Amino acid sequence: MSNEEEVWSLVEGKRDRFFALSDRIWETPELNYEEYRSSAEQVAMLKSQGFRVSVGLAGLPTAVMGEAGTQGPVIAILGEFDALPGLSQQAGIAEKRPVRDGANGHACGHNLLGSGSLMAATAVKDYLERHGLEGRIRYYGCPAEEGGSAKGFMVRAGVFDDVDIAISWHPAAFAGVNNPISLACNEILFRFTGRASHAASTPHLGRSALDAVELMNVGVNYLREHMPSSARVHYAVTDTGGSAPNVVQAKAAVRYLVRARDLPELQALVARVEKVAAGAALMTETSVEREVLSGDANLIANPPLEALMFQHLQRLGPPAFDAEDRAFAANIQSTLSAEDITASAARFGLKPKKGVALCDVIFPLGSGDGTLVGSTDVGTVSWVVPTVQMRGATYAIGTPGHSWQLVAQGKAPAAHKGMEHAAKVMASTAVDLILRPELIEAAKADHRERLAETPFVNPIPDGVQPPLPEKSRG
Ligand SMILES: [Zn+2]
């Protein structure tokens, strides 16, 4: 039996426990920084598997870490377990039917993400023990990926400083190694302050903060023509200053999400958006304050690690779905548009095949045109540790992210198979890195070269605190 096959059979031996863990987390959908029960589930599993466990990393009560081994290289496998608001949905059916109206739901598959990563780390631990190998394997249970940028706060606190290589995955429609493209982003709140006044009798005495917000948004919309085409800017007016039109609004606020291809481009674009805010304040004789809420760096590529993980994935082949899995996926597809299905495949440089509702291929390295991208806090980790991620096929081709259809598939046998498949690839990649230290050196050399070109600046400045529930921002 080859090393890979041995690690893969260790993963297989853990099926029941880890599928059940994923299902329990699916049944306990918790939001950003409030994942107390999901985090406790991870702690219990880590302890039962013999890991040394730390909780509350970086001052985040739900961040956990389990470690095994005392010497040798440190390989980290990253997991997540947060859910999304308003996406409650029953499992195993192809129609929209919430478990509870308005409740949370696992619409990004993070129940699988955390459980699959922990499953991989446990198999690596068993392999190292069985063969008496030197190497430290860690599982990082990272909270608040959905807009909470927890990994950025964890990077700032130094929790990855002694990690040699980080490995992760994300549930998806197709299996393959990520084209490492994601956008760097900053979320910034702009608060305008003016002067209230009676809007009819003394309008000339009022200075409207709401006018400033509107002018800022108009200004940014004109800026779009002159931004790099990969950049994205979104906003939400979070405070209109009240609902009475006969009072000049003395306070108003708008929350901006600015995204750019990399950190230097982000810094330049944020500076321009701030100028527009200052201009709006000048025009309206109001004042403006800005508060950075969070940020993610873009992902840094690591071709040596990507090639390595891809080899393991190719050796394993695509997940083995059966006729029942395909039938349920086809039912889900019947609720989607043709555009959903085409876009889902195009994202990985593929064309949808008629009658094929679940992934039956591995998408090639570097595929996809890189246009359908968001941001991830794994990006920030990738600047401090050479990082590699794969996509694991767990749901029907065309399933939109953050949709009820994704929640409905979260406990399906296909989801479990896709999770086990990803756990195998992550585990054998980790073992290979420990057995062949020259692979770690090659990954580090590539990482050093990239950082020499562009030094890392954490998009979460010092002093910014994570939005923990105790001190909610209102
Ligand atoms: Zn996600």
Residues whose N, C-alpha, C, O or C-beta is under 5 A from the ligand:
A	BS01	ZN	C108
